[in-house]
Amino acid sequence: MIRLSVNINKIATLRNARGGNVPDVLKVAVDCQKFGAQGITVHPRPDERHIRYSDVRQLRKLVSTEFNIEGYPSRDFMDLVCSVVPEQVTLVPDPPDALTSNAGWDTVANEGFLKEVIAEFRSKGIRTSIFVGTDLKLVAHAARCGTHRVELYTEPYALEYPENAARALAPFAQAARVAHENGLGINAGHDLNLLNLRYFAQGIPHLDEVSIGHALISDALYFGLENVVQMYLDCLR
């Protein structure tokens, strides 16, 4: 079964808007696991506008499934990850002030940098995944950077899906095949939701895991967190 990792950044955004500890980020992570999610994802940013570095350290004690930390590999981020030692780190190329991730790595131009970063995480026994688009050359070249997996950046799929689902899916299916041929595991994330997830999951070969936050947490406002986790899991079965 394709694994569901719940990104809880939006819970932290809501908490930080008011101060205090409501909603409780730690409790939500524990509950998501209890409701069936097979992983918890966080993306701490330098300004800590949602998930804080202190949250990451506390979550490490509570995440009993798979802990996935996303971020740009600045020195502070790398030090945090190496001290926490999650099961997976996902590397994104966005600058510190980016609103959200919006592109994959140029794995050719950044090969040397990524090799050094990934080698440090590998020395700690941390599985690495790097954000990529559907350029087949860049997907294949990711293997030369030493990563274990790639995460397909799926916003283009989500945008085109309502107009032409098959056309939207095609480049991602091909990218997944190329990744698999090059010995890479395959994750996916960004703008996947209850409308487009099932079709994506059924059409992408060798898909290991999806990371979903914004849509899932938004849906939980209407349907409740436990129900929504089950609804997303159903899309992946």
Buried (B, 14 or more C-beta within 10 A) or exposed (E): EBBBBBBBBBBBBBBBEEEEEEBEBBEBBBBBBEBBBBBBBBBBBBEEEBBBBEBBEBBBEBBEBBBBBBBBBBEEBBEBBBEBBBBBBBBBBBEEEEEEBEBBBBBBEBBEEBBEBBEBBBEBEBBBBBBBBBBBEBBBBBBEBBBBBBBBBBBBBBEBBEEEBEEBBBBBBBBBBBBBEBEBBBBBBBBBBBEBBBBBBEBBEBBBBBBBBBBBBEBBEEEEBBEBBBBBBEBBE
